[in-house]
Amino acid sequence: MDIARLSTAMSQANVQQQVSLSVMSKTMDQAEMQGDGLIEMMEKSTHPYLGQSIDMQA
């Protein structure tokens, strides 16, 4: 294998690794956002009857 082919192969491997890391980072960010949304939903569900009815006087 000559040096040009080896250099090209190494460069392609480096690009593939960078793309994989970028995709993983975006996936982790999305998972974190979903987790935050889930926590917020769970916190709001501690009072499930809050806001369900209105007391009115005629």
N, C-alpha and C positions, 0 to 999 in steps of 0.2 A: 504494500500500500504506500503510495507516495505521500509526500508532505501536504500537498494541496488537498487531497481527499481527506486526510486525517484532520486537517484544519477545518474543512467544511463540516465534517461529521461532529467535531467538538463544538463548533459554533451552533449547529442545529440542536445538539443536546442541551446547550446552555439556554437557547431560546425556549425549548420545550420546558425546561425546568422553571424558567421565569414565568411562563404562561401558567403552569400548574400552580405555582405559588400565588399568582394573582387571583386565579379562580378560587383557590382555597381561602384566601383572605376575604374575598367578597362573600363567599359562602358563610364564613364565620361571622361577618358583620350582619348578614341577614338573619342568621340564627340568634344572634344577640338581640336584634330588634324584635324578633318574634318572642323571645324569652321575656323581654321587658313588657311587651303587650300582654303576655300571659300573666305576669305578676300583677300588672295593673288591673286586669279583669278579676283576678282572685281577690285583690284588695277591695274592689268595689262590691264583691259578692258577700262581704262580711255582714252587710245589712240588706238582705234580699227584699225586705218589705218597705224599705225607705223610699218614699215618693210614689207608692202604689195607690194611695187614697188621699182624698182632700176632705177635711172637715169644713162643712158649710152651714151657716145659719140663715134661715129664711126670714 
